[in-house]
Amino acid sequence: MKSFDDELSALRKRLDDAKMILGFEALAEKKDELEKLVSDVNLWDDPDHARKVTAEYSSVNDDLTVISDLARDLEDAETLYDLGKEEGDDSLETEIEASVQALAKEFDSLELRLLFSGEYDAKDAVCEIHAGVGGTDAQDWAEMMLRMYLRWAERRGFEVEIDEVSPGQEAGILSATMIIRGRFAYGLLRAEKGVHRLVRISPFGAAGKRQTSFSSFDAVPYMDEMVDEISIDEKELRIDTYRSSGAGGQHVNVTDSAVRITHLPSGIVVSCQNERSQHQNKAKAMQILAAKLVERQRQQRRAEIDAIAGPQSEVGWGNQIRSYVLAPYQLVKDLRTGTETGNVDAVLDGDLDNFMESYLRWERSGGNS
């Protein structure tokens, strides 16, 4: 039988390292504490506190379950290997090989989780897409990007709440705002912050002419607990109402229910049009504004602002983080990490995990310092 000693020893070390990084024993103690709180019959007397407790319990339990399942599967593989060696049963080699390969992939997924180092990486994300240089093509590209991130979120089982979509003049969209909810949504999506460049044969211009267009993606962590704490002086706001339009869903009506809020001191502008009433749209827009102001305060507290959000630059030439080329060849390449693929269709259909993981590894290695 082929020797699996080295592979299994390497997997055992990866398990021990993961336990140490996650603080497995401390997590187990934390779970016991949280279970007592979760089982308290009076927990939901304070709904906000209850949501925080149950969310923390879910996260802790998830981490412990991942480690426990890996430990069990690794022990099963080691036992099977020992049995095969003792009995000289070569027929078990294929099964052991498959188990080792499956475990290696599971450890890859766990180690991606361990790459998250930001204080708010586990949070939901408020995301914005804006069309940049390129006219109608850029607006169409912005809509393609919106679909790309919606499909990515769907693949991951994340929830998406689209709060505003501004349609383009001829096609596509000028901008979109959405909240993507799921554990590590922000930690993953901050890898996408920046200008995205598309090169293709334009469907809007002269036949056969290549067109380069740009759109931007931005994300900030959405923190319910901090949104409630931040104070916003309504005297510093300009609130405009307008008629909802575009791909707003079945509840968009024809009254002036959409709301755009401008925070005058910072220049931050947020919009919401997809709730049922002007009051609801204003409330949601205020939540998004608060999340943006929290992020702005966080950036101001950091000595190295560029390390968090990167420099603000024109959504155009020379500022892109990634290029998507559809003609004369097909290639998607991240200009920070060098990660690339020729399967452009898959990327545009939401297959972004490899780019995000590469960014996290590049960041951990000091690539953005």
Secondary structure as UniProt FT lines:
FT   HELIX           5..22
FT   HELIX           24..38
FT   TURN            41..42
FT   HELIX           43..45
FT   HELIX           47..87
FT   HELIX           90..92
FT   HELIX           93..114
FT   TURN            119..122
FT   STRAND          124..131
FT   HELIX           135..156
FT   STRAND          159..167
FT   STRAND          173..181
FT   TURN            183..184
FT   HELIX           185..189
FT   HELIX           190..192
FT   STRAND          194..201
FT   TURN            207..208
FT   STRAND          210..222
FT   HELIX           224..227
FT   TURN            228..229
FT   HELIX           234..236
FT   STRAND          237..242
FT   TURN            250..251
FT   STRAND          258..263
FT   TURN            264..267
FT   STRAND          268..272
FT   HELIX           278..301
FT   HELIX           306..309
FT   TURN            317..318
FT   STRAND          320..325
FT   STRAND          331..334
FT   TURN            335..337
FT   STRAND          340..341
FT   HELIX           344..348
FT   TURN            349..350
FT   HELIX           353..364
FT   TURN            365..368
//
